[in-house]
Amino acid sequence: MTAKSDKEILENSMYEDDPNGNSAPTALHPQEDRQTTSNEASTASTRTTTAAAVVTSPRWGPQNKGAQELASLYSPGKRAQEIICVYTCIGLMIINLALIAKHMRLERISVAFISALCGIITADFASGLVHWAADTWGSVDLPIIGRNFLRPFREHHLDPTSITRHDFVETNGDNFMVGIPILGYLAHYFYIKTPYEIQQNFGWIAYVFLCSIFVAMTNQIHKWSHTYWGLPRWVLLLQNCHIILPRKHHRIHHVAPHETYFCITTGWLNWPLEQLRFWSRFECIIERFTGLKPRDDDLKWAKKLT
């Protein structure tokens, strides 16, 4: 897959100046120039150009038939699962943070910092792997995982800024669910280990904790990358410094057919993975051995008429 030019990104992704309108970029189609020549004065000519006709063609958004159908599949049972996961994960975050603060020693700060950085990079790769798998493979019709976990990915491509209309629970429920077993194990680790053992493995603890936090917060960061108004200044600062996923960076993924830049926590790994053609090579291997077509279900929903 070749790299996208700025023009291709502009023409095939959300209109950045009006993202929540979900309208296609304005396309100008000038009519052909008309030139009339006078028989009496063959050297003189008159050229008139009509005003360009402005054509807009919505290609996604809440009015899209596929997006509406997918949104309607959000069930009360799914909502209950998300509420339970969010509150459970937040509780475990607080417990583990308190335990880490209790055992923090000044001489372990440098080790903790490096380990935490590695944890963030791991979270970014994990976000890319899950995002790629959910975007590329499977179907909404699959039992259990289809409606509950693949549906939001299909809806998001048809209505990219629907995520900005989701509350905290709907946005983060699934990611917080992933963090529960990891943070639960970490809290248990503090309980069964001696203070000496905790100090010896403090780098690993910092790695697991920050990885879990960034995994849990990935979709919130993703939501911020689609939000163009009302973001807190500290979020804008983190985006501008590329500490979390910037808005323009993530826009590259939303160029149809959504085949690149899958990492959505920090986005740090997108460029090197793209240079390695990591995802496309992986897709070729899977397609060769299974016969499955990448993004086949995603394309099916994209073809639904508005």
N, C-alpha and C positions, 0 to 999 in steps of 0.2 A: 504494500500500500504506500503510495507516494504521499509526501507531506502536503497539507492543505495550505493554499495561499491565503493571504488576508482577504482577498476578494471572494474566494470560495467560502470562507468562514462567514463572511458578512451575508452572502446570498443564501446560504443554506442553514442558518442557525437563527435563534431568537433575535428579533430586532432589538438591539441593545438600548435604543433610545425609548422604547416603549415595550419592555418585556412582558409586563402584566397584561398588555393588550393582546399578546400572542398573535400579532399580525405579521404577515410576510413583509420583508423589506420592500419599500416602494420601487417599482420597476418602471422605467421611462421607456416609452416606445414612440420615438419621433416619426412622424410621417415623412414620406419621401419628399425630398426637395422638388419644387416645381420651378421650372425655368421656361420663360416665354421669350421668344426671339422675334424682334420686329423685322418685317420684310424690308422696310424702308431704311432701317439702320441696323445692318447685320452685325456690327461690332458691339452694339449695346444689348445688354441682357438684364433681365430682372429676376431675382431669386427671392422667393417667399417661403418662409418656413413656418408652418403652423405650430401652435403651442403643443408641447408634448402632452400626450394623454397619460394621465396618472392611473395606473392600474394596481389595485391591491388584491391580493388573493390569500385570505387566511388559510393557513395550512395546519394549524394546531390551536389548541385552546379549549376552554370549557364548552364551547359550542360544537366541538368535534364529536361525532356520533360514537366513535370508539372510546374516547375519553369519558363520555357520559356513562356508557355501559360499564366500563371498568370501575368508575367511581361508585356506581350503584352496588358493586359487589362487596363493598366495605361493610362488614356485618357487626352486630352487637357482640358476638362471641370474640371476634378479632379485637374489638375495642376493649373488652374485659381483659384479654391477654396482655394488651399493651399497658393498661393501667397497672396491673399487677407487676409487670416487668419493670416499669419505670420506678415505682416506689421501692421495690425490692433492691434494685440496682443502686439507687441513690442512697439507701440505707447502708449498703455494703461499701459504697464510696466513702461515706463519712467515717465508718468504723475503721477502714484501712488507712485513711488519711490520718486519723488520730493515732493509730498504732505506729505508723511511719514517723510521725512527729515525735512520739514518745521515745523511739529508738534512734533517732537521728543523732549523729555525732559529727563534729566539725571536720574531722579528718576523713570522713566518708563522703563529703559533699562532691568532690571531683569524680569519684567513682560513680556516685549516684547520678550525676549530670550526664556522663557519657552513656551510662546504661539507659537512662531515660530517653536520650536522643535515639539510641538504637531501638527502643520500644516504639517511639513515634514513627520511625522509618518502617518498622515491622507492621504497624497499624496501617500505614499508607499502602503498603503492598497488599495487606489483607483486604483492604477496602477495594483495591483494584481487582483482586482475584474474585471476590464475591460479586462485585459489580459486573465484571466481564461474564462470569458464569450465568448470572441472572438475566443479563441483557441478551446473551448469545444463544443460550440453550434452554430447553424446557418449554412448557406451554401453560397458559392460564388454566387449561382444562385438566391438568394433572391433579390427582387427589391430594388434599391437604396443602401441599406447598404451592400449588398453582394459584388459587384464589388468595391465600394468606400471605405469600411471600413474593411470588413472581408478578402478581397483578400490579403492585405499585410501580414496578419498573416499566411495565408497558404503558401505564397511565402517564408516567412522567415524560416519556418521549412524545406522547400526543399532546400533552398539556404541561409543558416544562415548568411553568410557575404555579401549578396546582399545589406544589409543596409549600409555597408561601402562604397558602390559605389553610394549611393544616396547623392544628395547635401543637403544643409541645409533646403531648402524649402520642398522637398519631405520627408525628415526625420521627420520634426517637424510640418508640416502643420496641421495634425489632432489634435495633442495635444495642439497646440496654439489656435485652434478653441474652445476647451473646456475652455481655460482660458479667452476668450473674455467676456462672460456674467458675470463671477465672477469679473474680474477686472473692467469691465464697471460699475457694481453695486457699487464696492468699490469707484471708482472715483465719482460716483453720491452721495455716502454717505458723502464724504468729502464736497461736494457742499451744501448739505441740512442741515448738522449738525453744531452746534455752536462749537467754540474751546473748551469749557468746556465739551460738550458731546463727542467730539473726544478724549479728554484726559481720560475721564471716561471709554471709550471703546477701549483704545489704544491696550490692549492685544488682543481683538477680531480682531482688524484691522491687527495686526501683524500676527495672526493666518491665516486669510484669504489670506493675501498677500503672505506669504511664501508657503502656501499650493498651491496657484495658480501658483507661479513661478516654484515649483518643479513638479507640474502636467504638465505644459507647457514644461519643460525641460526633462521630463522622457524619451522620445525616443532618445534625444541626448545623455543622460547618457547611455541608452541601446546601442546606436551605439558605444560609447566608449568601452563598455564591449566586443564588437566583434572586436575591432581594436587593433592589436598587434604591429604596427609600427607607428612611427611618432606622438605619442600622446604628448602633452605638459607635462612638468614635474609636473605642478600643478594638472593636471588631474590624473596622475599616483599617486601623493601623496594622493589625495582624495580617489582613489581606494584602495590604500594600507592601508589607515586608516579606510576603510569601511565607509566613509562618503557618498560616492555614490557607486553604484553597482560595485563590483569587477568582474574581468574577470572570475576567477576560480569559483566564487560563482554562476554566471549566467550559467556557463557551465552545472550545474546540471539540469537545466530546459531542456537543449537540449539533454537529454537522452530520446530516444523514449520510450513511446509514448507521451512525453511532458505533463506529468500529475502532475507536482509539481514545487515548487519554482517560482510562477507566479509574485511575486512582483519585479518590475524592476527599481524602483526609487533609493532606498538605499539598498533594500533587507533585511532590519532589521527584517521584520515580517515573512520572509520565514520559519525560523526554528520553531518559536512558532506555526505558523499556521499548519505546517507539523506535529508537535507533537500532535496537537489537531485533526488532520485528517480533517481539516476544509473543504477543497475543495472536498475531496473524499466523505465525509458525505453529503455535499450539492448535489453532483452529484447523489448519491444513492436516495436521496429524489426526485429530479427532474425526474430521470429515472423511479422511481416507479409510480409517478402520471401522467407522460406524455408518457412513453414508448420510449422516445428519448434516443439514445445511445450517450454517451459522445465521442467527437472527431470523430464522424462518417464521417463528411465531410473532416476532416484533413486526415484521413486514406485513403479516396478515392483518394485524390491528391497524397498521398505518394506512392500509388500503380501504378501510371503512370510510364511506362518504360522510361529509358533514351534513 
